[in-house]
Amino acid sequence: MLLTPDCILCNYKFALAAIREVTDREDTVKELIADIMQVPAMQGRDWSVTSPGLVEKIIAIINSAQGSRDPFYALKERQNRKCLQLYPWLKSLINDSEDPLLRAVNLATIGNSIGPMGYLIQPDLEESIRGLMEKSVPRGEFIDFKKRLERTDRILYIGDNCGEIVLDRLLIETIKARYDLEVVFVVRNVPTVNDVTMEEANLVGLDQTATVVGNGIDGPFPGTSLSRCSEHFRSLWSSADLIISKGGGNFDSLDEENVDKTAICFMLMCKCSPYRDRFGVPIGEPILSAGGMMCRS
């Protein structure tokens, strides 16, 4: 999905939140915002890029100013620590559910709200999750997802945010307890905002339930661009029976790829009107698109 006018305001808010995460100096905040506003897409002069492409430029500006390859390391650590503390409770929510797989899918999807601009940023993360648990992915899409799992030998699971990855781990564990299949979990090669890298994936135990690989992209791009991914990643993509794509950055970038998207299951929260219009899901609701670009209600 290419930029829309809504995306400019959204990315401005993201940029401001990201800057304030790494500095409390107001003069630095102003300087960075001024630099970011020089990017043509932020001025509405370039509509040919996706949000991940724009975010990469924003992050490059912030990283350069901070003199750091990963200025959001502390944010990622906080998010993972909070979610890991809830792991036993979340596991019990899944195991005690009438439909553990549905509960795991819902938790993994609402976990996409964890982020600098997400819903789940309150101090009490457990309360936030409880408030979102009544939301559910469309029933028809979930049934299609289960059918896909029944004929799948390998899942390529493309991760997104830290914190969220603890719920991804729970979903993978739930799937593997029910289906005899392999899961390959994909992380960013280069740190970008709070997205997962190999280090964070291993720290939350994803390496214990899936094979963890980097995507091979050589910049802070918070999405998936096949032409920029490694040959190894592309071979895994070609051999996967089912591709689970988490989050808006992966959706926005993969939506522009000239590939057969029927093998891709998109899982994300509906955070904006472009997603609402595209998927037919109200803002604030979880999106599951199991092998198609439009969800059914």
Contacts in CASP RR format, 6 or more apart in sequence:
PFRMAT RR
TARGET T0000
AUTHOR 0000-0000-0000
METHOD contacts of the structure
MODEL  1
MLLTPDCILCNYKFALAAIREVTDREDTVKELIADIMQVPAMQGRDWSVT
SPGLVEKIIAIINSAQGSRDPFYALKERQNRKCLQLYPWLKSLINDSEDP
LLRAVNLATIGNSIGPMGYLIQPDLEESIRGLMEKSVPRGEFIDFKKRLE
RTDRILYIGDNCGEIVLDRLLIETIKARYDLEVVFVVRNVPTVNDVTMEE
ANLVGLDQTATVVGNGIDGPFPGTSLSRCSEHFRSLWSSADLIISKGGGN
FDSLDEENVDKTAICFMLMCKCSPYRDRFGVPIGEPILSAGGMMCRS
1 50 0 8 1.000
1 51 0 8 1.000
1 251 0 8 1.000
1 252 0 8 1.000
1 255 0 8 1.000
1 256 0 8 1.000
1 274 0 8 1.000
1 278 0 8 1.000
2 47 0 8 1.000
2 48 0 8 1.000
2 49 0 8 1.000
2 50 0 8 1.000
2 256 0 8 1.000
3 41 0 8 1.000
3 44 0 8 1.000
3 46 0 8 1.000
3 47 0 8 1.000
3 49 0 8 1.000
3 50 0 8 1.000
3 51 0 8 1.000
3 54 0 8 1.000
4 274 0 8 1.000
5 44 0 8 1.000
6 272 0 8 1.000
6 273 0 8 1.000
6 274 0 8 1.000
7 51 0 8 1.000
7 54 0 8 1.000
7 272 0 8 1.000
7 274 0 8 1.000
8 41 0 8 1.000
8 42 0 8 1.000
8 44 0 8 1.000
10 51 0 8 1.000
10 117 0 8 1.000
10 272 0 8 1.000
11 41 0 8 1.000
11 42 0 8 1.000
11 51 0 8 1.000
11 54 0 8 1.000
11 55 0 8 1.000
11 58 0 8 1.000
12 36 0 8 1.000
12 42 0 8 1.000
13 117 0 8 1.000
14 55 0 8 1.000
14 58 0 8 1.000
14 116 0 8 1.000
14 117 0 8 1.000
15 32 0 8 1.000
15 33 0 8 1.000
15 36 0 8 1.000
15 58 0 8 1.000
15 62 0 8 1.000
16 29 0 8 1.000
16 33 0 8 1.000
17 116 0 8 1.000
17 117 0 8 1.000
18 58 0 8 1.000
18 59 0 8 1.000
18 62 0 8 1.000
18 72 0 8 1.000
18 116 0 8 1.000
18 193 0 8 1.000
19 28 0 8 1.000
19 29 0 8 1.000
19 32 0 8 1.000
19 33 0 8 1.000
19 62 0 8 1.000
20 29 0 8 1.000
21 71 0 8 1.000
21 72 0 8 1.000
21 75 0 8 1.000
21 116 0 8 1.000
22 62 0 8 1.000
22 66 0 8 1.000
22 68 0 8 1.000
22 71 0 8 1.000
22 72 0 8 1.000
23 29 0 8 1.000
23 32 0 8 1.000
23 66 0 8 1.000
28 65 0 8 1.000
31 65 0 8 1.000
32 61 0 8 1.000
32 62 0 8 1.000
32 65 0 8 1.000
35 61 0 8 1.000
35 65 0 8 1.000
36 42 0 8 1.000
36 57 0 8 1.000
36 58 0 8 1.000
36 61 0 8 1.000
37 43 0 8 1.000
39 54 0 8 1.000
39 57 0 8 1.000
39 58 0 8 1.000
39 61 0 8 1.000
40 46 0 8 1.000
41 47 0 8 1.000
41 49 0 8 1.000
41 54 0 8 1.000
41 57 0 8 1.000
42 54 0 8 1.000
50 249 0 8 1.000
50 252 0 8 1.000
50 253 0 8 1.000
50 255 0 8 1.000
50 256 0 8 1.000
51 248 0 8 1.000
51 249 0 8 1.000
51 252 0 8 1.000
52 221 0 8 1.000
52 222 0 8 1.000
52 223 0 8 1.000
52 225 0 8 1.000
52 249 0 8 1.000
52 252 0 8 1.000
52 253 0 8 1.000
53 221 0 8 1.000
53 253 0 8 1.000
55 192 0 8 1.000
55 193 0 8 1.000
55 221 0 8 1.000
55 222 0 8 1.000
55 249 0 8 1.000
56 192 0 8 1.000
56 219 0 8 1.000
56 220 0 8 1.000
56 221 0 8 1.000
56 222 0 8 1.000
59 192 0 8 1.000
59 193 0 8 1.000
59 220 0 8 1.000
59 222 0 8 1.000
60 220 0 8 1.000
62 71 0 8 1.000
63 69 0 8 1.000
63 71 0 8 1.000
63 220 0 8 1.000
69 190 0 8 1.000
69 191 0 8 1.000
70 191 0 8 1.000
72 191 0 8 1.000
72 193 0 8 1.000
72 194 0 8 1.000
73 191 0 8 1.000
75 116 0 8 1.000
75 162 0 8 1.000
75 194 0 8 1.000
76 162 0 8 1.000
76 163 0 8 1.000
76 194 0 8 1.000
76 196 0 8 1.000
76 200 0 8 1.000
77 162 0 8 1.000
79 114 0 8 1.000
79 115 0 8 1.000
79 161 0 8 1.000
79 162 0 8 1.000
79 163 0 8 1.000
79 164 0 8 1.000
79 194 0 8 1.000
80 162 0 8 1.000
80 163 0 8 1.000
80 165 0 8 1.000
80 166 0 8 1.000
80 200 0 8 1.000
80 203 0 8 1.000
80 204 0 8 1.000
82 125 0 8 1.000
82 163 0 8 1.000
83 114 0 8 1.000
83 125 0 8 1.000
83 163 0 8 1.000
83 164 0 8 1.000
83 165 0 8 1.000
83 166 0 8 1.000
83 167 0 8 1.000
83 204 0 8 1.000
84 166 0 8 1.000
84 204 0 8 1.000
86 125 0 8 1.000
86 126 0 8 1.000
86 129 0 8 1.000
86 166 0 8 1.000
87 166 0 8 1.000
87 170 0 8 1.000
89 126 0 8 1.000
90 107 0 8 1.000
90 129 0 8 1.000
90 166 0 8 1.000
90 167 0 8 1.000
90 170 0 8 1.000
91 170 0 8 1.000
93 103 0 8 1.000
93 107 0 8 1.000
93 133 0 8 1.000
94 100 0 8 1.000
94 103 0 8 1.000
94 104 0 8 1.000
94 107 0 8 1.000
94 170 0 8 1.000
94 174 0 8 1.000
97 103 0 8 1.000
100 174 0 8 1.000
101 146 0 8 1.000
101 174 0 8 1.000
101 175 0 8 1.000
101 178 0 8 1.000
102 136 0 8 1.000
102 137 0 8 1.000
102 142 0 8 1.000
104 170 0 8 1.000
104 171 0 8 1.000
104 174 0 8 1.000
104 175 0 8 1.000
105 137 0 8 1.000
105 142 0 8 1.000
105 145 0 8 1.000
105 171 0 8 1.000
105 267 0 8 1.000
105 288 0 8 1.000
106 133 0 8 1.000
106 135 0 8 1.000
106 136 0 8 1.000
106 137 0 8 1.000
106 286 0 8 1.000
107 129 0 8 1.000
107 133 0 8 1.000
107 167 0 8 1.000
107 170 0 8 1.000
107 171 0 8 1.000
108 164 0 8 1.000
108 167 0 8 1.000
108 168 0 8 1.000
108 170 0 8 1.000
108 171 0 8 1.000
108 246 0 8 1.000
108 267 0 8 1.000
109 137 0 8 1.000
109 267 0 8 1.000
109 268 0 8 1.000
109 269 0 8 1.000
109 286 0 8 1.000
109 287 0 8 1.000
109 288 0 8 1.000
110 120 0 8 1.000
110 129 0 8 1.000
110 132 0 8 1.000
110 133 0 8 1.000
110 135 0 8 1.000
110 167 0 8 1.000
110 269 0 8 1.000
110 286 0 8 1.000
111 120 0 8 1.000
111 129 0 8 1.000
111 161 0 8 1.000
111 163 0 8 1.000
111 164 0 8 1.000
111 167 0 8 1.000
111 269 0 8 1.000
112 160 0 8 1.000
112 161 0 8 1.000
112 164 0 8 1.000
112 246 0 8 1.000
112 247 0 8 1.000
112 248 0 8 1.000
112 267 0 8 1.000
112 268 0 8 1.000
112 269 0 8 1.000
112 286 0 8 1.000
113 119 0 8 1.000
113 120 0 8 1.000
113 128 0 8 1.000
113 132 0 8 1.000
113 269 0 8 1.000
113 271 0 8 1.000
114 120 0 8 1.000
114 121 0 8 1.000
114 161 0 8 1.000
114 162 0 8 1.000
114 163 0 8 1.000
114 164 0 8 1.000
114 194 0 8 1.000
115 121 0 8 1.000
115 161 0 8 1.000
115 164 0 8 1.000
115 194 0 8 1.000
116 193 0 8 1.000
116 194 0 8 1.000
118 271 0 8 1.000
119 128 0 8 1.000
119 132 0 8 1.000
119 269 0 8 1.000
119 284 0 8 1.000
120 128 0 8 1.000
120 129 0 8 1.000
120 132 0 8 1.000
121 128 0 8 1.000
122 128 0 8 1.000
135 284 0 8 1.000
135 285 0 8 1.000
135 286 0 8 1.000
136 286 0 8 1.000
137 267 0 8 1.000
137 286 0 8 1.000
137 287 0 8 1.000
137 288 0 8 1.000
138 281 0 8 1.000
138 288 0 8 1.000
138 295 0 8 1.000
138 296 0 8 1.000
138 297 0 8 1.000
140 296 0 8 1.000
141 288 0 8 1.000
141 289 0 8 1.000
141 290 0 8 1.000
141 295 0 8 1.000
141 296 0 8 1.000
142 288 0 8 1.000
142 290 0 8 1.000
144 290 0 8 1.000
144 291 0 8 1.000
145 265 0 8 1.000
145 288 0 8 1.000
145 290 0 8 1.000
148 241 0 8 1.000
148 242 0 8 1.000
148 265 0 8 1.000
148 290 0 8 1.000
148 291 0 8 1.000
149 175 0 8 1.000
149 178 0 8 1.000
149 179 0 8 1.000
149 181 0 8 1.000
149 242 0 8 1.000
150 179 0 8 1.000
151 241 0 8 1.000
152 179 0 8 1.000
152 181 0 8 1.000
152 241 0 8 1.000
152 242 0 8 1.000
153 181 0 8 1.000
153 182 0 8 1.000
153 241 0 8 1.000
154 181 0 8 1.000
154 182 0 8 1.000
154 183 0 8 1.000
154 184 0 8 1.000
154 239 0 8 1.000
154 240 0 8 1.000
154 241 0 8 1.000
154 242 0 8 1.000
155 175 0 8 1.000
155 181 0 8 1.000
155 182 0 8 1.000
155 183 0 8 1.000
155 184 0 8 1.000
155 240 0 8 1.000
155 241 0 8 1.000
155 242 0 8 1.000
155 243 0 8 1.000
155 244 0 8 1.000
156 184 0 8 1.000
156 186 0 8 1.000
156 236 0 8 1.000
156 237 0 8 1.000
156 240 0 8 1.000
156 242 0 8 1.000
156 243 0 8 1.000
156 244 0 8 1.000
157 168 0 8 1.000
157 172 0 8 1.000
157 183 0 8 1.000
157 184 0 8 1.000
157 185 0 8 1.000
157 186 0 8 1.000
157 210 0 8 1.000
157 243 0 8 1.000
157 244 0 8 1.000
157 246 0 8 1.000
158 186 0 8 1.000
158 215 0 8 1.000
158 224 0 8 1.000
158 243 0 8 1.000
158 244 0 8 1.000
158 245 0 8 1.000
158 246 0 8 1.000
158 250 0 8 1.000
159 165 0 8 1.000
159 168 0 8 1.000
159 185 0 8 1.000
159 186 0 8 1.000
159 187 0 8 1.000
159 195 0 8 1.000
159 196 0 8 1.000
159 246 0 8 1.000
159 247 0 8 1.000
159 250 0 8 1.000
160 195 0 8 1.000
160 196 0 8 1.000
160 246 0 8 1.000
160 247 0 8 1.000
160 248 0 8 1.000
160 249 0 8 1.000
160 250 0 8 1.000
161 194 0 8 1.000
161 195 0 8 1.000
161 196 0 8 1.000
161 246 0 8 1.000
161 247 0 8 1.000
162 194 0 8 1.000
162 195 0 8 1.000
162 196 0 8 1.000
162 200 0 8 1.000
163 204 0 8 1.000
164 196 0 8 1.000
164 246 0 8 1.000
165 196 0 8 1.000
165 200 0 8 1.000
165 201 0 8 1.000
165 204 0 8 1.000
165 206 0 8 1.000
166 204 0 8 1.000
168 185 0 8 1.000
168 206 0 8 1.000
168 246 0 8 1.000
169 204 0 8 1.000
169 205 0 8 1.000
169 206 0 8 1.000
169 209 0 8 1.000
172 183 0 8 1.000
172 185 0 8 1.000
172 206 0 8 1.000
172 209 0 8 1.000
172 210 0 8 1.000
173 209 0 8 1.000
175 181 0 8 1.000
175 183 0 8 1.000
176 183 0 8 1.000
176 209 0 8 1.000
181 241 0 8 1.000
182 211 0 8 1.000
183 209 0 8 1.000
183 210 0 8 1.000
183 211 0 8 1.000
184 210 0 8 1.000
184 211 0 8 1.000
184 212 0 8 1.000
184 213 0 8 1.000
184 236 0 8 1.000
184 240 0 8 1.000
185 201 0 8 1.000
185 206 0 8 1.000
185 210 0 8 1.000
185 211 0 8 1.000
185 212 0 8 1.000
185 213 0 8 1.000
186 212 0 8 1.000
186 213 0 8 1.000
186 214 0 8 1.000
186 215 0 8 1.000
186 224 0 8 1.000
186 233 0 8 1.000
186 236 0 8 1.000
187 195 0 8 1.000
187 196 0 8 1.000
187 197 0 8 1.000
187 198 0 8 1.000
187 200 0 8 1.000
187 201 0 8 1.000
187 212 0 8 1.000
187 213 0 8 1.000
187 214 0 8 1.000
187 215 0 8 1.000
188 195 0 8 1.000
188 196 0 8 1.000
188 197 0 8 1.000
188 214 0 8 1.000
188 215 0 8 1.000
188 217 0 8 1.000
188 220 0 8 1.000
188 221 0 8 1.000
188 222 0 8 1.000
188 223 0 8 1.000
189 197 0 8 1.000
189 214 0 8 1.000
189 215 0 8 1.000
189 216 0 8 1.000
189 217 0 8 1.000
189 218 0 8 1.000
189 219 0 8 1.000
189 230 0 8 1.000
190 197 0 8 1.000
190 217 0 8 1.000
190 218 0 8 1.000
190 219 0 8 1.000
190 220 0 8 1.000
190 221 0 8 1.000
191 197 0 8 1.000
191 220 0 8 1.000
192 219 0 8 1.000
192 220 0 8 1.000
192 221 0 8 1.000
192 222 0 8 1.000
193 220 0 8 1.000
193 222 0 8 1.000
195 222 0 8 1.000
198 212 0 8 1.000
198 214 0 8 1.000
201 207 0 8 1.000
201 212 0 8 1.000
202 212 0 8 1.000
206 212 0 8 1.000
213 232 0 8 1.000
213 233 0 8 1.000
213 236 0 8 1.000
214 230 0 8 1.000
214 233 0 8 1.000
215 224 0 8 1.000
215 229 0 8 1.000
215 230 0 8 1.000
215 233 0 8 1.000
216 228 0 8 1.000
216 229 0 8 1.000
216 230 0 8 1.000
216 232 0 8 1.000
216 233 0 8 1.000
217 223 0 8 1.000
217 224 0 8 1.000
217 225 0 8 1.000
217 228 0 8 1.000
217 229 0 8 1.000
218 228 0 8 1.000
221 228 0 8 1.000
221 253 0 8 1.000
222 249 0 8 1.000
223 249 0 8 1.000
223 250 0 8 1.000
223 252 0 8 1.000
223 253 0 8 1.000
223 254 0 8 1.000
224 245 0 8 1.000
224 249 0 8 1.000
224 250 0 8 1.000
224 253 0 8 1.000
224 254 0 8 1.000
224 257 0 8 1.000
225 253 0 8 1.000
225 257 0 8 1.000
226 234 0 8 1.000
226 237 0 8 1.000
226 257 0 8 1.000
226 259 0 8 1.000
229 237 0 8 1.000
237 243 0 8 1.000
240 263 0 8 1.000
241 263 0 8 1.000
242 263 0 8 1.000
242 265 0 8 1.000
243 263 0 8 1.000
243 264 0 8 1.000
243 265 0 8 1.000
244 264 0 8 1.000
244 265 0 8 1.000
244 267 0 8 1.000
245 251 0 8 1.000
245 254 0 8 1.000
245 264 0 8 1.000
245 265 0 8 1.000
245 266 0 8 1.000
245 267 0 8 1.000
246 267 0 8 1.000
246 268 0 8 1.000
247 266 0 8 1.000
247 267 0 8 1.000
247 268 0 8 1.000
247 269 0 8 1.000
248 268 0 8 1.000
248 271 0 8 1.000
248 275 0 8 1.000
250 266 0 8 1.000
250 268 0 8 1.000
251 266 0 8 1.000
251 268 0 8 1.000
254 261 0 8 1.000
254 264 0 8 1.000
254 266 0 8 1.000
255 261 0 8 1.000
255 293 0 8 1.000
261 291 0 8 1.000
261 292 0 8 1.000
261 293 0 8 1.000
262 291 0 8 1.000
262 292 0 8 1.000
263 291 0 8 1.000
264 289 0 8 1.000
264 291 0 8 1.000
264 292 0 8 1.000
265 288 0 8 1.000
265 289 0 8 1.000
265 290 0 8 1.000
265 291 0 8 1.000
266 287 0 8 1.000
266 288 0 8 1.000
266 289 0 8 1.000
267 286 0 8 1.000
267 287 0 8 1.000
267 288 0 8 1.000
268 275 0 8 1.000
268 286 0 8 1.000
268 287 0 8 1.000
269 284 0 8 1.000
269 285 0 8 1.000
269 286 0 8 1.000
269 287 0 8 1.000
270 276 0 8 1.000
270 279 0 8 1.000
270 281 0 8 1.000
270 282 0 8 1.000
270 283 0 8 1.000
270 284 0 8 1.000
270 285 0 8 1.000
270 286 0 8 1.000
270 287 0 8 1.000
271 283 0 8 1.000
271 284 0 8 1.000
272 283 0 8 1.000
273 283 0 8 1.000
275 281 0 8 1.000
275 283 0 8 1.000
275 287 0 8 1.000
276 282 0 8 1.000
276 283 0 8 1.000
278 293 0 8 1.000
278 294 0 8 1.000
279 287 0 8 1.000
279 289 0 8 1.000
279 294 0 8 1.000
279 295 0 8 1.000
280 294 0 8 1.000
280 295 0 8 1.000
280 297 0 8 1.000
281 287 0 8 1.000
281 295 0 8 1.000
281 297 0 8 1.000
287 295 0 8 1.000
288 295 0 8 1.000
289 295 0 8 1.000
END
